[in-house]
Amino acid sequence: MPNIVSAEKRLRQSIKRNLANRKIKSTLNTLRKRVLKFASLNEKENACEAFKKYSSAIDKAARKSIIHANKAANKKSSLMLVISKIS
């Protein structure tokens, strides 16, 4: 445990931020799975709608530095490839 007051505050802040960031990352994974589910069912229209929500959420997370901007781009690109292969 920290002995300095400012270190105690930083610990409280980091715990709070960690929980918030974990919630956002969990939401991103849920949205990604939804896109993949629609893609596996060959429902292109639903997959595109789900991708729009996922794309918006992952861009927002990248803007807030929860994930790296390049990682966001790679995730969006790989999902777009999956969607484009739907007949």
N, CA, C and O atoms as a MOPAC input file, in Angstrom:
PM7 MOZYME 1SCF
protein

 N      0.84000 1    -1.19000 1     0.00000 1
 C      0.00000 1     0.00000 1     0.00000 1
 C      0.88100 1     1.24700 1     0.00000 1
 O      1.94000 1     1.27400 1     0.62600 1
 N      0.43200 1     2.26800 1    -0.70400 1
 C      1.21400 1     3.50900 1    -0.74100 1
 C      1.18400 1     4.24200 1     0.59600 1
 O      0.19000 1     4.20700 1     1.32200 1
 N      2.28700 1     4.90200 1     0.90100 1
 C      2.38400 1     5.65900 1     2.14700 1
 C      2.12300 1     7.14200 1     1.94500 1
 O      1.82200 1     7.85600 1     2.90200 1
 N      2.23700 1     7.61200 1     0.70700 1
 C      2.09700 1     9.03200 1     0.40700 1
 C      0.67000 1     9.29900 1    -0.05200 1
 O      0.07600 1     8.48500 1    -0.75900 1
 N      0.12600 1    10.43600 1     0.35100 1
 C     -1.26800 1    10.76500 1     0.05500 1
 C     -1.52500 1    10.79400 1    -1.45000 1
 O     -2.53200 1    10.26900 1    -1.92600 1
 N     -0.61000 1    11.41000 1    -2.19400 1
 C     -0.80700 1    11.50200 1    -3.63800 1
 C     -0.75000 1    10.11700 1    -4.28900 1
 O     -1.45000 1     9.86300 1    -5.26900 1
 N      0.07100 1     9.23300 1    -3.75500 1
 C      0.14400 1     7.87100 1    -4.28500 1
 C     -1.14200 1     7.10500 1    -4.00100 1
 O     -1.58900 1     6.30200 1    -4.82000 1
 N     -1.73700 1     7.35800 1    -2.82900 1
 C     -3.02200 1     6.72900 1    -2.50700 1
 C     -4.09400 1     7.18900 1    -3.48600 1
 O     -4.91900 1     6.39700 1    -3.94100 1
 N     -4.07100 1     8.48000 1    -3.80300 1
 C     -5.05600 1     9.02000 1    -4.74500 1
 C     -4.85100 1     8.41700 1    -6.13400 1
 O     -5.81800 1     8.06400 1    -6.80900 1
 N     -3.60000 1     8.30000 1    -6.55600 1
 C     -3.32100 1     7.71300 1    -7.86700 1
 C     -3.80400 1     6.26200 1    -7.91700 1
 O     -4.30400 1     5.81000 1    -8.94700 1
 N     -3.65800 1     5.54300 1    -6.82600 1
 C     -4.13300 1     4.16600 1    -6.76500 1
 C     -5.65100 1     4.11900 1    -6.92300 1
 O     -6.18000 1     3.29600 1    -7.67000 1
 N     -6.35100 1     5.01400 1    -6.20700 1
 C     -7.81300 1     5.07000 1    -6.32600 1
 C     -8.21900 1     5.39500 1    -7.76300 1
 O     -9.14100 1     4.78600 1    -8.30600 1
 N     -7.52700 1     6.35600 1    -8.37500 1
 C     -7.85300 1     6.75800 1    -9.73800 1
 C     -7.60800 1     5.62200 1   -10.72900 1
 O     -8.41700 1     5.38400 1   -11.62600 1
 N     -6.49200 1     4.92800 1   -10.55900 1
 C     -6.15800 1     3.87000 1   -11.50700 1
 C     -7.14500 1     2.71100 1   -11.41100 1
 O     -7.48700 1     2.09800 1   -12.42300 1
 N     -7.60100 1     2.41000 1   -10.19800 1
 C     -8.59800 1     1.34500 1   -10.03000 1
 C     -9.90600 1     1.74400 1   -10.71400 1
 O    -10.52800 1     0.93300 1   -11.40000 1
 N    -10.31000 1     2.98300 1   -10.52400 1
 C    -11.54700 1     3.48000 1   -11.12300 1
 C    -11.46200 1     3.47100 1   -12.65700 1
 O    -12.39700 1     3.05200 1   -13.33900 1
 N    -10.33000 1     3.93900 1   -13.18100 1
 C    -10.14500 1     3.97500 1   -14.63400 1
 C    -10.06300 1     2.57600 1   -15.21200 1
 O    -10.57200 1     2.32000 1   -16.30400 1
 N     -9.42000 1     1.66100 1   -14.47900 1
 C     -9.29700 1     0.28700 1   -14.94100 1
 C    -10.67200 1    -0.35300 1   -15.11500 1
 O    -10.91500 1    -1.04800 1   -16.10100 1
 N    -11.56900 1    -0.12000 1   -14.15700 1
 C    -12.92000 1    -0.66800 1   -14.25500 1
 C    -13.66800 1    -0.08600 1   -15.45000 1
 O    -14.34900 1    -0.81100 1   -16.17500 1
 N    -13.53800 1     1.22500 1   -15.65500 1
 C    -14.22200 1     1.88200 1   -16.77200 1
 C    -13.68700 1     1.36900 1   -18.10700 1
 O    -14.45800 1     1.08300 1   -19.02400 1
 N    -12.36500 1     1.25400 1   -18.21100 1
 C    -11.76100 1     0.78200 1   -19.45900 1
 C    -12.12800 1    -0.67400 1   -19.73600 1
 O    -12.35400 1    -1.05600 1   -20.88400 1
 N    -12.18500 1    -1.48200 1   -18.67900 1
 C    -12.54700 1    -2.88500 1   -18.85300 1
 C    -13.98100 1    -3.01200 1   -19.36800 1
 O    -14.27500 1    -3.87600 1   -20.19400 1
 N    -14.86600 1    -2.15100 1   -18.87800 1
 C    -16.26100 1    -2.17800 1   -19.33700 1
 C    -16.34100 1    -1.82800 1   -20.81800 1
 O    -17.08800 1    -2.45800 1   -21.56600 1
 N    -15.58100 1    -0.83500 1   -21.24200 1
 C    -15.59400 1    -0.43300 1   -22.64200 1
 C    -15.02900 1    -1.54000 1   -23.52600 1
 O    -15.57200 1    -1.81400 1   -24.59600 1
 N    -13.94800 1    -2.17600 1   -23.09100 1
 C    -13.35600 1    -3.25900 1   -23.86900 1
 C    -14.30900 1    -4.44500 1   -23.96900 1
 O    -14.37500 1    -5.10700 1   -25.00500 1
 N    -15.04100 1    -4.70900 1   -22.90300 1
 C    -16.01700 1    -5.79000 1   -22.91600 1
 C    -17.13800 1    -5.49200 1   -23.91300 1
 O    -17.59000 1    -6.37700 1   -24.64000 1
 N    -17.57300 1    -4.24200 1   -23.93400 1
 C    -18.60200 1    -3.82500 1   -24.88600 1
 C    -18.11000 1    -3.98500 1   -26.31900 1
 O    -18.86100 1    -4.42200 1   -27.19000 1
 N    -16.85800 1    -3.63500 1   -26.56400 1
 C    -16.28600 1    -3.79100 1   -27.90000 1
 C    -16.29100 1    -5.25400 1   -28.32600 1
 O    -16.63300 1    -5.57300 1   -29.46500 1
 N    -15.91000 1    -6.14100 1   -27.40900 1
 C    -15.90500 1    -7.56800 1   -27.73100 1
 C    -17.31000 1    -8.07500 1   -28.02300 1
 O    -17.49900 1    -8.89900 1   -28.91700 1
 N    -18.29300 1    -7.59000 1   -27.27500 1
 C    -19.67500 1    -8.00100 1   -27.49700 1
 C    -20.15000 1    -7.54600 1   -28.87600 1
 O    -20.78000 1    -8.31300 1   -29.60500 1
 N    -19.84700 1    -6.29900 1   -29.22900 1
 C    -20.25000 1    -5.78100 1   -30.53600 1
 C    -19.56100 1    -6.54500 1   -31.66700 1
 O    -20.17400 1    -6.82000 1   -32.69800 1
 N    -18.28400 1    -6.88600 1   -31.46900 1
 C    -17.53800 1    -7.63400 1   -32.47200 1
 C    -18.14900 1    -9.02000 1   -32.67400 1
 O    -18.28300 1    -9.48400 1   -33.80600 1
 N    -18.51600 1    -9.67600 1   -31.57800 1
 C    -19.11800 1   -11.00200 1   -31.67400 1
 C    -20.46700 1   -10.94900 1   -32.39100 1
 O    -20.83500 1   -11.87200 1   -33.11800 1
 N    -21.19500 1    -9.85400 1   -32.17600 1
 C    -22.48400 1    -9.69100 1   -32.84500 1
 C    -22.29400 1    -9.60400 1   -34.36200 1
 O    -23.05200 1   -10.21000 1   -35.12000 1
 N    -21.28700 1    -8.85400 1   -34.80100 1
 C    -20.99600 1    -8.74100 1   -36.23200 1
 C    -20.63000 1   -10.11000 1   -36.79200 1
 O    -21.12100 1   -10.49800 1   -37.85200 1
 N    -19.77800 1   -10.83700 1   -36.09500 1
 C    -19.35600 1   -12.15400 1   -36.57300 1
 C    -20.52000 1   -13.14000 1   -36.61400 1
 O    -20.57700 1   -13.99800 1   -37.49500 1
 N    -21.44600 1   -13.02100 1   -35.66500 1
 C    -22.60700 1   -13.91100 1   -35.64800 1
 C    -23.46400 1   -13.68300 1   -36.89400 1
 O    -23.87500 1   -14.63400 1   -37.55800 1
 N    -23.72800 1   -12.41300 1   -37.20200 1
 C    -24.52600 1   -12.11300 1   -38.39300 1
 C    -23.78600 1   -12.53600 1   -39.66500 1
 O    -24.40700 1   -12.98600 1   -40.62800 1
 N    -22.47300 1   -12.39000 1   -39.66500 1
 C    -21.69000 1   -12.78900 1   -40.83100 1
 C    -21.75600 1   -14.29700 1   -41.03300 1
 O    -21.85400 1   -14.76800 1   -42.16600 1
 N    -21.70300 1   -15.05100 1   -39.94800 1
 C    -21.75900 1   -16.51300 1   -40.07300 1
 C    -23.13300 1   -16.98800 1   -40.53400 1
 O    -23.26300 1   -18.05600 1   -41.13200 1
 N    -24.15800 1   -16.18400 1   -40.24900 1
 C    -25.51800 1   -16.52200 1   -40.69200 1
 C    -25.82600 1   -15.98100 1   -42.08200 1
 O    -26.95200 1   -16.12000 1   -42.56000 1
 N    -24.83700 1   -15.36000 1   -42.74200 1
 C    -24.97800 1   -14.75800 1   -44.07700 1
 C    -26.05000 1   -13.67700 1   -44.12800 1
 O    -26.74600 1   -13.53400 1   -45.13400 1
 N    -26.18300 1   -12.91800 1   -43.04600 1
 C    -27.12000 1   -11.79900 1   -43.01300 1
 C    -26.31700 1   -10.51000 1   -43.17600 1
 O    -25.92000 1    -9.86600 1   -42.20600 1
 N    -26.09600 1   -10.16400 1   -44.44100 1
 C    -25.20000 1    -9.04500 1   -44.74100 1
 C    -25.73900 1    -7.71500 1   -44.23100 1
 O    -24.98200 1    -6.89700 1   -43.70800 1
 N    -27.03500 1    -7.49500 1   -44.37900 1
 C    -27.62400 1    -6.21700 1   -43.95900 1
 C    -27.48300 1    -6.01800 1   -42.44700 1
 O    -27.08400 1    -4.94600 1   -41.99100 1
 N    -27.80800 1    -7.04800 1   -41.68200 1
 C    -27.66900 1    -6.97200 1   -40.22500 1
 C    -26.20400 1    -6.84600 1   -39.80900 1
 O    -25.87700 1    -6.12900 1   -38.86400 1
 N    -25.33000 1    -7.54900 1   -40.52600 1
 C    -23.90300 1    -7.47300 1   -40.22300 1
 C    -23.37700 1    -6.06000 1   -40.46200 1
 O    -22.56100 1    -5.55800 1   -39.68800 1
 N    -23.84200 1    -5.42400 1   -41.52600 1
 C    -23.40800 1    -4.04900 1   -41.82800 1
 C    -23.89600 1    -3.07100 1   -40.75900 1
 O    -23.16000 1    -2.17200 1   -40.35200 1
 N    -25.13000 1    -3.24800 1   -40.31000 1
 C    -25.66200 1    -2.38400 1   -39.24200 1
 C    -24.86500 1    -2.57000 1   -37.94800 1
 O    -24.51400 1    -1.60000 1   -37.27600 1
 N    -24.58800 1    -3.82600 1   -37.61600 1
 C    -23.82100 1    -4.10900 1   -36.40700 1
 C    -22.39900 1    -3.56700 1   -36.53900 1
 O    -21.81500 1    -3.09500 1   -35.56400 1
 N    -21.84800 1    -3.63800 1   -37.74800 1
 C    -20.49300 1    -3.12600 1   -37.97800 1
 C    -20.43600 1    -1.61300 1   -37.78700 1
 O    -19.44700 1    -1.08700 1   -37.27600 1
 N    -21.48600 1    -0.91700 1   -38.19400 1
 C    -21.51500 1     0.54200 1   -38.00200 1
 C    -21.41400 1     0.89100 1   -36.52100 1
 O    -20.66900 1     1.79300 1   -36.13600 1
 N    -22.17000 1     0.16700 1   -35.69300 1
 C    -22.12100 1     0.41100 1   -34.24700 1
 C    -20.74200 1     0.05700 1   -33.69100 1
 O    -20.19000 1     0.79200 1   -32.87200 1
 N    -20.19000 1    -1.07000 1   -34.14000 1
 C    -18.86900 1    -1.49000 1   -33.67900 1
 C    -17.80200 1    -0.47900 1   -34.09800 1
 O    -16.93200 1    -0.11300 1   -33.30700 1
 N    -17.88300 1    -0.04000 1   -35.33900 1
 C    -16.90200 1     0.91000 1   -35.85600 1
 C    -16.92000 1     2.21400 1   -35.07200 1
 O    -15.86900 1     2.76700 1   -34.74800 1
 N    -18.10100 1     2.69700 1   -34.77300 1
 C    -18.24400 1     3.92400 1   -33.99600 1
 C    -17.66800 1     3.75500 1   -32.59600 1
 O    -16.95900 1     4.63000 1   -32.09900 1
 N    -17.97200 1     2.63800 1   -31.96900 1
 C    -17.50900 1     2.39800 1   -30.60200 1
 C    -15.99700 1     2.22600 1   -30.54400 1
 O    -15.35300 1     2.71500 1   -29.61500 1
 N    -15.42800 1     1.54000 1   -31.52200 1
 C    -13.97700 1     1.30600 1   -31.48900 1
 C    -13.21800 1     2.59500 1   -31.80900 1
 O    -12.13100 1     2.82400 1   -31.27800 1
 N    -13.79000 1     3.43900 1   -32.67900 1
 C    -13.15900 1     4.73800 1   -32.94500 1
 C    -13.18000 1     5.61800 1   -31.69900 1
 O    -12.21100 1     6.32000 1   -31.40800 1
 N    -14.27500 1     5.57300 1   -30.97700 1
 C    -14.38200 1     6.36000 1   -29.74500 1
 C    -13.36500 1     5.87200 1   -28.71300 1
 O    -12.74300 1     6.67900 1   -28.02300 1
 N    -13.19700 1     4.55400 1   -28.60600 1
 C    -12.22300 1     4.00000 1   -27.66700 1
 C    -10.80300 1     4.40000 1   -28.07300 1
 O     -9.96300 1     4.66900 1   -27.21400 1
 N    -10.53900 1     4.43900 1   -29.36800 1
 C     -9.21400 1     4.84000 1   -29.84300 1
 C     -8.96900 1     6.32400 1   -29.57000 1
 O     -7.85700 1     6.72200 1   -29.22500 1
 N    -10.00500 1     7.13000 1   -29.72600 1
 C     -9.87800 1     8.57100 1   -29.44800 1
 C     -9.55800 1     8.81900 1   -27.98700 1
 O     -8.81700 1     9.74600 1   -27.65800 1
 N    -10.11700 1     7.99000 1   -27.10300 1
 C     -9.88700 1     8.14800 1   -25.67000 1
 C     -8.65100 1     7.39600 1   -25.19500 1
 O     -8.39100 1     7.33000 1   -23.99300 1
 N     -7.88100 1     6.82400 1   -26.13000 1
 C     -6.64900 1     6.07100 1   -25.84900 1
 C     -6.88100 1     4.85000 1   -24.97300 1
 O     -6.00500 1     4.46000 1   -24.20200 1
 N     -8.05100 1     4.25000 1   -25.08800 1
 C     -8.31000 1     2.99800 1   -24.38100 1
 C     -7.66200 1     1.85200 1   -25.15200 1
 O     -7.13900 1     0.90600 1   -24.56300 1
 N     -7.70700 1     1.95300 1   -26.47200 1
 C     -6.94200 1     1.04700 1   -27.32400 1
 C     -6.14300 1     1.90900 1   -28.29600 1
 O     -6.46700 1     3.07800 1   -28.50600 1
 N     -5.11600 1     1.34000 1   -28.88000 1
 C     -4.26900 1     2.07400 1   -29.81400 1
 C     -5.01500 1     2.29600 1   -31.13000 1
 O     -5.82100 1     1.46300 1   -31.54400 1
 N     -4.74300 1     3.40800 1   -31.77000 1
 C     -5.42700 1     3.76100 1   -33.01000 1
 C     -5.17100 1     2.72800 1   -34.10500 1
 O     -6.07900 1     2.40100 1   -34.86900 1
 N     -3.95100 1     2.21500 1   -34.18700 1
 C     -3.64500 1     1.21200 1   -35.21100 1
 C     -4.36900 1    -0.10600 1   -34.93900 1
 O     -4.77000 1    -0.80200 1   -35.87200 1
 N     -4.53300 1    -0.44100 1   -33.67400 1
 C     -5.26400 1    -1.65500 1   -33.32900 1
 C     -6.72000 1    -1.50800 1   -33.75200 1
 O     -7.31900 1    -2.45600 1   -34.26000 1
 N     -7.28700 1    -0.33600 1   -33.54700 1
 C     -8.66200 1    -0.08400 1   -33.96300 1
 C     -8.79400 1    -0.24300 1   -35.47500 1
 O     -9.75000 1    -0.84800 1   -35.95900 1
 N     -7.84200 1     0.29700 1   -36.21100 1
 C     -7.87000 1     0.19900 1   -37.67000 1
 C     -7.75500 1    -1.24900 1   -38.12200 1
 O     -8.45200 1    -1.66900 1   -39.04600 1
 N     -6.87200 1    -2.01900 1   -37.47100 1
 C     -6.70900 1    -3.42800 1   -37.83500 1
 C     -7.97700 1    -4.22800 1   -37.55000 1
 O     -8.37000 1    -5.07300 1   -38.35400 1
 N     -8.61700 1    -3.96700 1   -36.41400 1
 C     -9.84500 1    -4.68600 1   -36.06300 1
 C    -10.95400 1    -4.38200 1   -37.07500 1
 O    -11.65800 1    -5.28100 1   -37.53500 1
 N    -11.09400 1    -3.08900 1   -37.41000 1
 C    -12.13400 1    -2.69300 1   -38.36600 1
 C    -11.86400 1    -3.30300 1   -39.73900 1
 O    -12.78800 1    -3.76400 1   -40.41000 1
 N    -10.60900 1    -3.30500 1   -40.15100 1
 C    -10.23800 1    -3.84300 1   -41.45400 1
 C    -10.52600 1    -5.32900 1   -41.53500 1
 O    -11.07400 1    -5.79800 1   -42.53300 1
 N    -10.16700 1    -6.07900 1   -40.50300 1
 C    -10.37500 1    -7.52300 1   -40.53900 1
 C    -11.85600 1    -7.87900 1   -40.54300 1
 O    -12.26900 1    -8.83000 1   -41.20800 1
 N    -12.65700 1    -7.11400 1   -39.79700 1
 C    -14.10300 1    -7.36900 1   -39.80500 1
 C    -14.72500 1    -6.98700 1   -41.14300 1
 O    -15.65600 1    -7.64300 1   -41.61000 1
 N    -14.21300 1    -5.93600 1   -41.75300 1
 C    -14.74400 1    -5.52000 1   -43.05400 1
 C    -14.48000 1    -6.59600 1   -44.10200 1
 O    -15.31000 1    -6.81900 1   -44.98400 1
 N    -13.32800 1    -7.26500 1   -44.01200 1
 C    -13.03200 1    -8.37400 1   -44.91700 1
 C    -14.04300 1    -9.50400 1   -44.74200 1
 O    -14.50500 1   -10.08900 1   -45.72200 1
 N    -14.38200 1    -9.80400 1   -43.49900 1
 C    -15.35500 1   -10.86900 1   -43.21100 1
 C    -16.70800 1   -10.50500 1   -43.80700 1
 O    -17.37600 1   -11.34700 1   -44.40700 1
 N    -17.10600 1    -9.25300 1   -43.63900 1
 C    -18.40700 1    -8.81900 1   -44.16000 1
 C    -18.42800 1    -8.82200 1   -45.67700 1
 O    -19.43500 1    -9.18700 1   -46.28500 1
 N    -17.32300 1    -8.41900 1   -46.29300 1
 C    -17.28900 1    -8.34500 1   -47.75100 1
 C    -17.34400 1    -9.72600 1   -48.40300 1
 O    -17.70700 1    -9.83600 1   -49.57400 1
 N    -16.98600 1   -10.79300 1   -47.65900 1
 C    -17.01900 1   -12.14500 1   -48.19700 1
 C    -18.40100 1   -12.77400 1   -48.12500 1
 O    -18.61700 1   -13.86100 1   -48.66200 1
 N    -19.34800 1   -12.09700 1   -47.46100 1
 C    -20.72200 1   -12.62800 1   -47.37500 1
 C    -21.34700 1   -12.52100 1   -48.75300 1
 O    -21.25000 1   -11.49000 1   -49.41900 1
 N    -21.98700 1   -13.60000 1   -49.16800 1
 C    -22.61200 1   -13.60700 1   -50.49900 1
 C    -23.93900 1   -12.87500 1   -50.49400 1
 O    -24.59900 1   -12.78600 1   -51.53000 1

